[in-house]
Amino acid sequence: VVNISAKCAVALLRLALTKLCTQLAHRRSLEENISQLIRRGLPKELEQGLLMIRCIGRNAIPPGCIDNHDKLETAFALFSFINTISDFFITQPRKIREAIENLPRHNGEQ
């Protein structure tokens, strides 16, 4: 979609970001969810990026809505932010759990 319409891609990515953050933080708004995720260790710079591309803040565009000012760079930034959040809260903890599960057990430890 991003190569056909960056504006449509950004609208879908804003919606995906909202859904992902709601799953992870269980708050009402994207802004509250992002604040909660930052308290849980997500880099604060992500919040700055989301403000800049109008996902959160006073000038936020509602998830799923098309904004005529959105560009390809905004879509790529959102892809990056979604990947960062997913990696931090889903992928990395899973990799750590898997690594621990694969460690040899010593002296009857379970």
C-alpha angles and dihedrals in degrees: 000000000000093000092050099041124003089187093057091044091053091049091052092044092052088053092047091049091051092050093047094049092046089053091050102040106022096216129136103247134035089241092055091046093051091048090051092048091050089052086053092055108277110144112267090224088074090066090054090052092050090051090051094053092044099246092126136017135052094315097044119148112226114253112268094019121121118234116196090216095061115113138187090267090059091053092050091048091052091049088053094047093049091048091048093051092045093048094047098047104026115019102039096047090048092050091049092049091049092049091050092048090053095052115108115256118237131201096357095305115155 
